[in-house]
Amino acid sequence: MSVKTDTIMFDLRRKDQTDLGLVSPSDDRSIEVTELRRDAHRGLWSEGFKLLRDIFLIVVVFILFGVFFVQPVVVEGTSMLPVLHDGERLLVDKLVYYKIQSVSWGHINRGDVVVFWYPNDPDKSYVKRVIGLPGETVEMRAGKVFVNGTQLQEDYLDPNYNEAMPSYPPKRVEDHHYFVMGDNRDNSSDSRYWGTVPEKYIYGKAFFRYWKPRDVGPIHSGDYANPIPTPSPTPIADEDDLRADESR
């Protein structure tokens, strides 16, 4: 009997404990019953999905940023010494010359360090400095550059890279073209040899150097103390003059 009674009493105590320990949402609407393991898995998948979504959006933003606004380039060669060195990494501003329906966001100025497709082989890209603008006449006299007959003061040049002192005959820059040269005039393939660069081939302006660490910083355009006179436009004959010429 005692064993049986003890068993009954034990069962009653366990039942009482179980009944008292039960919590049901129907007892109180403000009670929320959760299953920790299931909710933990659900939260892990949710956070993982959000992380992948954020990474995807960041990659898309960087791709769009690189396509339309800024592009990294690597300098190859020594034609822009001492301003740029072989192996340096630059950021190129592509928006500054971007055009939408003939509306330009910026202007190509003399002294800009630009990156463009090489006219004789568009698969290659060059980095040079803009010297002559459309309509101007550029020539070299004993190593000195003259634009429209006025000598260009180029403080960014290093005499150690300009010892040859060559001369080149005057050349007029065509409309929508630019005359470019490297700062290392003794070792630069530029407009002196293969002609001017079409405006449509210039795809950006180098504005920042992010590698090598000791030279990190902005790339400044050339400053010119003396103004270059603007060439006079070629007069256009009117129809009466043309008829008179034809009748002769």
C-alpha positions as CSV (number, residue, x, y, z in Angstrom):
1,M,0.0,0.0,0.0
2,S,2.6,2.5,0.9
3,V,4.3,2.0,-2.4
4,K,1.1,2.4,-4.2
5,T,0.1,5.5,-2.2
6,D,3.5,7.0,-2.7
7,T,3.1,6.4,-6.5
8,I,-0.3,8.1,-6.5
9,M,1.0,11.0,-4.4
10,F,3.9,11.4,-6.8
11,D,1.7,11.3,-9.8
12,L,-0.6,14.0,-8.2
13,R,2.4,16.2,-7.4
14,R,3.7,15.9,-11.0
15,K,0.2,16.6,-12.4
16,D,-0.1,19.6,-10.2
17,Q,3.3,20.9,-11.2
18,T,2.5,20.4,-14.9
19,D,-0.9,22.1,-14.6
20,L,0.5,25.0,-12.8
21,G,3.4,25.3,-15.2
22,L,1.3,25.4,-18.4
23,V,1.1,28.8,-20.1
24,S,-1.4,29.2,-22.9
25,P,-1.9,32.2,-25.2
26,S,-5.6,31.9,-24.4
27,D,-4.9,32.8,-20.8
28,D,-3.7,36.3,-21.8
29,R,-3.6,37.8,-25.3
30,S,-0.5,39.7,-24.5
31,I,1.5,36.5,-24.0
32,E,3.6,35.5,-27.0
33,V,4.8,31.9,-27.2
34,T,8.1,31.4,-29.1
35,E,10.2,28.5,-30.1
36,L,13.8,29.6,-29.8
37,R,15.4,27.1,-32.1
38,R,13.0,27.7,-35.0
39,D,13.1,31.4,-34.6
40,A,16.9,31.4,-34.4
41,H,17.0,29.6,-37.8
42,R,14.5,31.9,-39.3
43,G,16.4,34.9,-38.0
44,L,19.7,33.6,-39.4
45,W,18.2,33.1,-42.9
46,S,16.7,36.6,-42.8
47,E,19.9,38.3,-41.8
48,G,21.9,36.3,-44.4
49,F,19.5,37.4,-47.1
50,K,19.7,41.0,-46.0
51,L,23.5,40.8,-46.1
52,L,23.6,39.3,-49.6
53,R,21.1,42.0,-50.7
54,D,23.3,44.8,-49.3
55,I,26.4,43.3,-51.0
56,F,24.7,43.1,-54.3
57,L,23.5,46.7,-54.1
58,I,27.0,47.9,-53.2
59,V,28.5,46.1,-56.2
60,V,25.9,47.5,-58.5
61,V,26.5,51.0,-57.2
62,F,30.2,50.6,-57.7
63,I,29.8,49.3,-61.2
64,L,27.5,52.2,-62.2
65,F,29.9,54.6,-60.5
66,G,32.8,53.2,-62.5
67,V,30.9,53.2,-65.8
68,F,29.5,56.7,-65.6
69,F,31.5,58.8,-63.1
70,V,35.0,57.6,-62.0
71,Q,37.4,55.1,-63.5
72,P,40.7,53.9,-62.1
73,V,43.6,53.7,-64.6
74,V,47.3,52.6,-64.3
75,V,50.1,54.8,-65.7
76,E,52.4,52.8,-68.1
77,G,55.6,54.5,-69.2
78,T,57.5,57.6,-68.4
79,S,56.1,60.2,-70.9
80,M,54.5,62.3,-68.1
81,L,57.6,62.6,-65.8
82,P,58.0,64.2,-63.4
83,V,54.3,64.6,-62.7
84,L,53.3,61.0,-63.2
85,H,55.4,57.9,-62.8
86,D,55.2,54.4,-64.2
87,G,52.9,52.1,-62.2
88,E,51.0,54.8,-60.4
89,R,47.2,54.5,-60.1
90,L,44.9,57.4,-61.0
91,L,41.3,58.2,-60.7
92,V,39.7,59.6,-63.9
93,D,36.7,61.9,-63.7
94,K,34.5,60.8,-66.6
95,L,31.6,63.1,-65.9
96,V,33.6,66.3,-66.4
97,Y,33.5,65.8,-70.2
98,Y,30.2,63.8,-70.4
99,K,27.7,65.1,-72.9
100,I,23.9,64.4,-73.1
101,Q,22.3,65.6,-76.3
102,S,25.1,68.1,-77.0
103,V,24.9,69.5,-73.4
104,S,28.4,69.2,-71.8
105,W,28.9,68.9,-68.1
106,G,32.4,70.3,-68.3
107,H,35.1,71.7,-70.5
108,I,38.5,70.5,-71.7
109,N,40.9,73.2,-70.7
110,R,44.6,73.8,-71.5
111,G,46.8,72.1,-68.9
112,D,44.3,69.3,-68.1
113,V,45.8,65.9,-67.8
114,V,43.5,63.8,-69.8
115,V,43.1,60.1,-70.7
116,F,42.0,59.2,-74.2
117,W,41.9,56.4,-76.8
118,Y,44.9,56.5,-79.0
119,P,43.7,57.7,-82.4
120,N,45.8,55.2,-84.4
121,D,44.8,52.3,-82.2
122,P,41.6,52.9,-80.2
123,D,42.3,49.7,-78.2
124,K,45.0,51.6,-76.4
125,S,44.6,54.5,-74.0
126,Y,47.1,57.3,-73.4
127,V,47.5,60.0,-70.7
128,K,48.8,63.4,-71.8
129,R,48.4,67.1,-71.1
130,V,46.2,69.3,-73.3
131,I,48.4,72.0,-74.9
132,G,46.3,73.3,-77.9
133,L,42.6,73.9,-78.1
134,P,40.4,73.8,-81.2
135,G,41.2,76.6,-83.7
136,E,44.6,77.4,-82.2
137,T,48.0,77.1,-83.9
138,V,50.7,75.2,-82.0
139,E,54.4,75.2,-82.8
140,M,57.8,74.5,-81.1
141,R,60.8,76.7,-81.3
142,A,64.0,75.2,-79.8
143,G,62.0,73.3,-77.2
144,K,59.6,76.1,-76.4
145,V,55.9,75.8,-77.1
146,F,54.1,78.7,-78.8
147,V,50.3,78.9,-79.1
148,N,49.0,81.5,-81.5
149,G,52.4,83.0,-81.5
150,T,52.6,83.4,-77.7
151,Q,55.1,81.3,-75.7
152,L,53.4,79.0,-73.2
153,Q,54.8,79.2,-69.7
154,E,55.0,75.6,-68.5
155,D,56.2,75.6,-64.9
156,Y,55.3,71.9,-64.5
157,L,58.2,70.8,-66.9
158,D,61.5,69.5,-65.6
159,P,64.6,70.6,-67.7
160,N,66.1,67.2,-67.1
161,Y,63.4,65.7,-69.3
162,N,63.5,68.4,-71.9
163,E,67.1,68.6,-73.1
164,A,66.6,67.9,-76.8
165,M,65.1,71.3,-77.6
166,P,63.5,70.3,-80.9
167,S,61.5,72.6,-83.3
168,Y,58.3,71.7,-85.1
169,P,56.4,73.7,-87.7
170,P,53.1,75.4,-86.8
171,K,50.1,73.2,-86.8
172,R,46.5,74.4,-86.7
173,V,44.2,72.3,-84.4
174,E,41.1,71.2,-86.1
175,D,37.6,71.8,-84.7
176,H,36.6,69.3,-82.0
177,H,40.3,68.2,-81.7
178,Y,43.0,68.8,-79.2
179,F,46.8,69.0,-79.3
180,V,48.3,67.0,-76.5
181,M,51.9,66.4,-75.3
182,G,53.7,64.5,-72.6
183,D,55.6,66.5,-69.9
184,N,58.7,64.3,-70.7
185,R,59.2,65.9,-74.1
186,D,62.3,63.9,-74.8
187,N,60.5,60.6,-74.5
188,S,56.8,61.1,-75.4
189,S,54.7,59.9,-78.3
190,D,52.2,62.7,-78.7
191,S,50.5,65.1,-81.2
192,R,53.8,66.2,-82.5
193,Y,54.2,62.8,-84.2
194,W,50.7,61.4,-84.8
195,G,48.4,64.4,-84.8
196,T,45.6,65.8,-82.7
197,V,43.1,63.9,-80.6
198,P,39.4,63.9,-81.6
199,E,37.2,65.3,-78.8
200,K,35.1,62.1,-78.7
201,Y,38.2,60.0,-77.9
202,I,38.9,61.9,-74.7
203,Y,37.0,60.0,-72.0
204,G,38.2,61.6,-68.7
205,K,40.4,63.9,-66.7
206,A,42.9,62.5,-64.2
207,F,42.2,64.3,-60.9
208,F,43.6,62.1,-58.1
209,R,46.5,59.7,-57.5
210,Y,45.7,56.9,-55.0
211,W,48.9,54.9,-55.4
212,K,51.8,55.0,-54.6
213,P,51.3,55.9,-51.0
214,R,54.0,58.6,-50.8
215,D,52.4,60.5,-53.7
216,V,48.7,60.2,-52.8
217,G,46.9,63.4,-53.6
218,P,45.2,65.5,-56.3
219,I,46.6,66.0,-59.7
220,H,46.6,69.7,-60.6
221,S,46.1,71.1,-64.1
222,G,48.7,73.5,-65.5
223,D,48.5,77.1,-64.5
224,Y,49.5,79.7,-67.1
225,A,50.3,83.2,-66.1
226,N,50.2,84.7,-69.6
227,P,46.9,84.6,-71.6
228,I,46.8,83.1,-75.0
229,P,45.2,85.3,-77.6
230,T,42.1,83.8,-79.2
231,P,42.5,83.3,-83.0
232,S,40.2,85.4,-85.2
233,P,37.5,83.3,-86.8
234,T,37.7,82.9,-90.6
235,P,35.2,85.3,-92.2
236,I,32.4,83.6,-94.0
237,A,31.5,85.2,-97.4
238,D,27.9,86.1,-97.9
239,E,25.8,84.8,-100.8
240,D,26.3,88.0,-102.9
241,D,30.0,87.7,-102.7
242,L,29.8,84.0,-103.7
243,R,27.6,84.9,-106.7
244,A,30.0,87.6,-107.7
245,D,32.9,85.2,-107.6
246,E,31.1,82.6,-109.7
247,S,30.2,85.2,-112.4
248,R,33.9,86.1,-112.9
